[in-house]
Amino acid sequence: MAIEKGTLFLCATPIGNLEDMTKRVIETLESADLIAAEDTRNTLKLLNHFGIQGKLTSYHEHNKYDKAEVLIKELLSGKNIALVTDAGTPAISDPGQVMVERCIDEGIRVTSLPGAAAFVTALTLSGLSTKRFVFEGFLSSEKKERNMILDELKDETRTMIFYEAPHRLKETLELLHRALGNRRAAICRELTKLHEEVLRMDLENAVSYYGENEARGEFVLVIEGKDPALILEEDRRKWKDMSVSDHMKLYTSSGTEKKEAMKLVARDRGVSKRDIYNMLLKEDEDEKD
């Protein structure tokens, strides 16, 4: 008889306030054959608080590949494993993502027990648009990769969310200010804890504030996206230094019919086809003069 595979349970834990622990997560941690934790010391404190007796093993950034194979063998043998991170939901800016990928490869069932997630909590507190957003996690410490990401984000219209450690906060705020311009932001720290703080200010003032005040605690930065109208205005401004006839040639040289090219040029410049027609006439008259 084939051995039934176990299940990997992704267990969200509180990001600060222990009362945010769900009953379902408590029951799962109590019944799991093994609890894989990012930091066994932190998780032990959590387990002791709720009177949970469980077999702990470490699973963290520095052993995530080798240890994943060990845990996969346990799951294939029929054991159920609860995976927890230090705070929040596993696999979000967390080595748990590797375990999920390996379980899927091996046909092992994975289920997620929802709970706290710092980036969602910060977004809802920010006062910025929650309709569309992008989560970036921690910016890369590698300069080339970081610059590439920031360059991609400079015209991002969705609300952007970043994680940051206190010792890098001021530098990151400066980088965001230079790359994105002076956007509205919410600087969130100690979420759900006694000294929870959300500073709603623009990036320029945030840089100034943390130049004078010490950063303490883990931070979530919520930054407003770029105004689409501003992007459109900037796009149209690019054409002002080009003559309308040269602009037309960009399209006609690639085979676009003149009538369609006029429509495209009018769209680029934010004017009517009639305006483009008149501009072309004027440029033609000026050349004759």
Residue pairs with C-beta under 8 A, 6 or more apart in sequence:
3 76
3 77
3 78
4 78
5 75
5 76
5 78
5 106
5 107
5 108
5 109
6 33
6 74
6 75
6 76
6 77
6 78
6 79
6 80
6 81
6 108
6 109
7 75
7 80
7 81
7 108
7 109
7 110
7 111
8 71
8 75
8 80
8 81
8 83
8 99
8 100
8 103
8 108
8 109
8 110
8 111
9 28
9 32
9 80
9 81
9 82
9 83
9 111
9 112
9 113
10 83
10 89
10 90
10 91
10 96
10 100
10 110
10 111
10 112
10 113
11 25
11 28
11 29
11 82
11 83
11 84
11 90
11 113
11 115
12 22
12 25
12 88
12 89
12 90
12 112
12 113
12 114
12 115
12 116
12 117
13 21
13 25
13 43
13 46
13 84
13 85
13 86
13 87
13 88
13 115
13 116
14 20
14 21
14 46
14 87
14 115
14 116
14 192
15 87
15 88
15 116
15 117
15 118
15 121
15 191
15 192
16 87
16 190
16 191
16 192
16 193
16 196
17 192
17 193
18 46
18 49
20 115
20 116
20 192
21 46
21 50
21 115
22 113
22 114
22 115
24 113
25 113
25 115
26 50
26 52
28 82
28 113
29 35
29 47
29 50
29 52
29 54
29 82
29 84
30 52
30 53
30 54
31 80
32 54
32 80
32 81
32 82
33 55
33 74
33 79
33 80
33 81
34 54
34 55
34 57
34 71
34 74
34 79
34 80
34 81
34 82
35 43
35 47
35 54
35 55
35 56
35 57
35 81
35 82
35 83
35 84
36 57
36 58
36 59
36 67
36 71
36 81
36 82
36 83
36 84
36 99
37 43
37 56
37 57
37 58
37 59
37 84
37 85
38 58
38 59
38 60
38 61
38 84
38 85
38 86
38 94
38 95
39 58
39 60
39 86
40 56
40 57
40 58
42 86
43 56
43 84
43 86
44 56
46 52
46 84
47 53
47 54
47 56
54 82
57 67
57 71
58 67
59 67
59 68
59 71
59 83
59 95
59 96
59 99
60 95
61 95
64 95
64 98
64 99
65 98
68 98
68 99
68 102
69 102
71 81
71 99
72 102
72 103
72 106
72 108
74 81
75 81
75 103
75 106
75 108
76 106
76 108
83 90
83 96
83 99
84 90
85 92
85 94
85 96
87 116
87 118
88 94
88 115
88 116
88 117
88 118
89 112
89 114
89 115
89 116
89 117
90 96
90 112
91 97
91 99
91 100
92 117
92 119
92 135
92 137
93 137
93 138
93 163
100 110
103 109
103 110
104 110
116 192
118 163
118 191
118 218
118 220
119 135
119 161
119 163
119 220
121 188
121 191
121 192
121 220
122 161
122 186
122 188
122 191
122 198
122 220
122 222
123 130
123 133
123 159
123 161
123 222
124 130
125 186
125 188
125 191
125 198
126 159
126 186
126 188
126 198
126 200
126 222
127 186
127 200
128 159
128 184
128 185
128 186
128 222
128 223
128 224
129 158
129 159
129 224
129 225
130 159
132 157
132 158
132 159
132 225
133 158
133 159
133 160
133 161
134 156
134 158
134 159
134 160
134 161
135 161
136 149
136 153
136 160
136 161
136 162
137 162
137 163
138 162
138 163
138 164
138 165
139 146
139 149
139 150
139 162
139 164
139 172
139 175
140 146
140 149
146 175
150 175
150 176
150 179
150 180
151 179
153 160
153 179
153 180
154 179
154 180
154 181
154 226
155 226
155 231
156 225
156 226
157 225
157 226
157 227
157 228
157 231
158 225
159 222
159 223
159 224
159 225
160 222
160 223
160 224
160 225
161 220
161 221
161 222
161 223
162 172
162 176
162 220
162 221
162 223
163 218
163 219
163 220
163 221
164 172
164 218
164 219
164 220
164 221
165 218
165 219
166 214
166 215
166 216
166 217
166 218
166 219
167 215
169 210
169 215
169 219
170 207
170 210
170 211
170 215
172 221
173 187
173 203
173 206
173 207
173 210
173 221
174 207
176 183
176 185
176 203
176 221
176 223
177 203
177 204
177 206
177 207
180 203
180 223
180 226
181 203
181 226
182 202
182 203
182 204
183 202
183 203
183 223
183 224
183 226
184 200
184 201
184 202
184 223
184 224
185 200
185 201
185 202
185 203
185 206
185 221
185 222
185 223
185 224
186 198
186 199
186 200
186 221
186 222
187 198
187 199
187 201
187 206
187 210
187 219
187 221
188 197
188 198
188 199
188 219
188 220
188 221
188 222
189 196
189 197
189 215
189 216
189 217
189 218
189 219
189 220
190 196
190 197
190 217
190 218
191 220
193 217
195 217
199 206
199 209
201 209
203 223
232 270
235 268
236 268
236 269
236 270
239 247
239 268
239 269
243 283
244 265
244 269
244 276
244 279
244 280
244 283
245 280
245 283
245 284
247 265
247 268
247 269
248 258
248 261
248 262
248 265
248 276
248 280
251 260
251 261
251 264
251 265
252 258
252 261
256 264
262 273
262 276
262 277
263 273
265 276
266 272
266 273
266 275
266 276
269 275
269 276
